[in-house]
Amino acid sequence: MEGTTADWREIAHFYALALLGALACGALWWASEGPLVQMAVGVLYMWTPGLATLLLRARKPDADKPDLGLSLGRLPWLLVGLLGPLAFYLLLLGWGLLLPGVTWAPQAEALLVRLADQLDAAQLDAARAQLSALPAPPWLLGLAGLVPGAFLNAPAALGEELGWRGYLHGALAPLGAARRAAITGLCWGLWHAPLILQGYNFPDSPRLGVLVMIAGCTALSPLMGALRQRSGSLWAPVLFHGGLNAGGQVALTALDGNGLVVHPLGLLGILAALSLGLLLWASGRGAGDSAHRADPPAHR
């Protein structure tokens, strides 16, 4: 249930649990070997906000359990959440073509250059042959895979969204949409730090990458919060999050530039998120500010 003021003590408990889980998973990631093990640790990492949410919720009496938005809500907005990543990546690529220092590399030339530091000559030749055998440029295949990727990634994305757009969405509601989005974005971005500092997402600049990740998540937060509010459901941001993760290589295979710029949560991703968020905000004003309507009734 949402109160008239934010329960900062409970919010601190939630975030402490999520961070402790992230630190533990970060240690497992550091100690793990092999992509399959790291993938499993990554899924567990994504579920730490969800597990923190479920733990806090289990301790409450039924009358006080928060609504996490697990009903389907407004179905048209689920479609927006599903197709939103396509708009996001098209905007990201568009910004990439406009910014100085970023060049178009449709055959994944920039990716091969980055792989040269990680693979030996035989592995690099094999990677080059695999890319050449693809029926279409990798970035285009990436865009085509966003919709199925959203569903495939939804179980892992649900773990994060239970915390950010589930628990925090209700717990921070008394602050208003703008402050709720800002605080959620800061919490979301900082929570990634144990992996970012190990070179995840920004291997060339892990320390600066933490700040960029916080900025990227803060830029995405109003958009994700609006999807949650308008749909009345957690599933719209879950699908958007899943599709966003599925397309992680789209920009990295289509654009040549600094990783802090071309990564989906780097500068281009920030610009794309702000652009898409502005479009969503403008459509809400045109529809009579429907973003502020109450959520539809939901089964808890």
C-alpha positions, -999 to 999 in steps of 0.1 A, spaced: 0 0 0 12 35 -8 13 60 20 14 97 21 51 98 29 81 77 18 92 51 44 129 58 41 139 32 67 123 4 47 137 18 14 172 18 30 166 -18 41 156 -28 5 186 -11 -11 210 -25 15 198 -60 7 200 -53 -31 236 -39 -27 247 -68 -5 234 -92 -31 252 -73 -58 285 -73 -39 282 -111 -33 274 -118 -69 302 -94 -80 326 -116 -59 312 -147 -76 317 -131 -110 353 -123 -102 360 -158 -90 341 -176 -118 355 -189 -151 338 -196 -184 309 -178 -201 282 -202 -189 291 -197 -153 293 -160 -156 259 -160 -174 244 -178 -144 260 -154 -120 247 -125 -141 211 -138 -139 215 -142 -101 229 -106 -100 199 -93 -118 176 -110 -93 191 -93 -62 166 -64 -63 137 -88 -68 148 -111 -40 152 -80 -17 116 -70 -27 101 -104 -21 119 -107 13 105 -73 25 71 -81 11 69 -115 28 75 -98 62 44 -76 58 8 -85 67 -14 -91 37 -32 -58 41 1 -39 38 18 -58 10 27 -34 -19 12 -39 -53 41 -48 -76 22 -44 -108 21 -81 -118 -13 -78 -136 -13 -73 -173 -26 -38 -170 -33 -19 -202 -24 -42 -231 -16 -16 -257 12 -3 -234 26 -38 -233 31 -35 -270 48 -2 -265 72 -19 -240 79 -47 -264 86 -24 -294 102 4 -275 137 -10 -277 135 -9 -315 128 28 -313 155 32 -288 182 16 -309 171 34 -341 174 67 -322 208 56 -308 221 49 -343 207 82 -356 225 101 -328 256 81 -336 256 93 -372 254 129 -360 280 130 -334 317 138 -343 341 110 -334 316 83 -342 316 66 -376 293 41 -394 308 5 -394 280 -17 -407 301 -48 -412 313 -49 -376 348 -36 -384 350 -18 -351 340 -50 -333 368 -69 -349 393 -42 -339 381 -45 -303 383 -83 -304 419 -81 -317 430 -74 -281 411 -104 -267 416 -132 -293 446 -148 -309 451 -148 -346 433 -180 -353 403 -170 -331 402 -136 -348 401 -152 -383 373 -175 -371 353 -146 -358 359 -127 -391 347 -158 -411 316 -161 -389 307 -125 -394 312 -128 -432 289 -158 -433 259 -140 -417 230 -134 -441 228 -97 -431 249 -71 -412 252 -80 -375 235 -48 -364 204 -55 -386 202 -90 -373 204 -75 -338 174 -53 -345 154 -82 -359 161 -101 -327 148 -75 -303 113 -89 -300 121 -125 -294 151 -114 -273 127 -94 -251 108 -125 -242 139 -146 -237 154 -120 -214 122 -113 -195 128 -138 -167 161 -121 -158 148 -86 -164 119 -94 -141 143 -98 -112 155 -62 -116 122 -47 -124 105 -62 -93 129 -39 -73 131 -7 -95 97 -4 -111 79 -27 -86 89 -19 -50 105 15 -55 78 27 -79 53 25 -50 76 33 -22 88 66 -38 54 75 -52 48 103 -26 78 122 -40 62 127 -74 72 112 -108 103 134 -114 120 128 -80 110 91 -80 126 86 -114 158 104 -104 162 85 -72 154 52 -88 179 59 -116 207 67 -92 200 35 -72 197 14 -103 230 28 -118 251 25 -86 238 -10 -81 258 -21 -112 291 -8 -98 305 -42 -86 304 -55 -122 313 -22 -139 345 -19 -118 355 -54 -131 353 -41 -167 317 -51 -175 302 -28 -203 332 -4 -202 363 -25 -201 386 4 -211 373 28 -184 358 9 -155 359 37 -130 345 63 -153 322 36 -165 305 36 -131 296 73 -135 284 67 -171 263 38 -160 247 59 -133 240 86 -159 226 61 -184 203 45 -158 191 79 -146 183 89 -182 164 57 -188 145 59 -155 118 84 -165 110 64 -196 108 31 -177 87 48 -149 63 62 -175 59 27 -190 51 13 -156 27 41 -148 8 42 -181 6 5 -185 -4 -1 -149 18 -31 -151 54 -42 -144 54 -62 -176 58 -32 -200 92 -22 -184 101 -59 -181 97 -63 -219 115 -31 -226 144 -41 -203 146 -75 -219 147 -60 -254 172 -34 -244 195 -62 -231 189 -83 -262 201 -55 -285 233 -47 -266 255 -55 -296 235 -34 -321 255 -2 -315 288 -19 -308 286 -37 -342 273 -8 -362 293 22 -349 330 29 -344 338 51 -314 348 53 -278 330 27 -257 318 53 -233 300 69 -262 286 41 -283 275 17 -256 237 15 -252 241 30 -217 268 54 -228 264 89 -243 244 77 -273 222 56 -252 216 86 -228 206 107 -258 183 80 -272 167 75 -238 161 113 -233 147 116 -268 123 87 -264 113 99 -229 106 133 -244 84 118 -271 65 98 -244 61 129 -223 48 149 -253 23 121 -262 10 122 -227 4 159 -228 -14 155 -261 -36 127 -245 -46 148 -216 -17 139 -194 -27 102 -192 6 94 -176 -8 106 -143 -39 84 -143 -42 60 -115 -31 24 -122 -59 -1 -130 -69 -25 -104 -43 -53 -100 -41 -87 -85 -14 -89 -59 
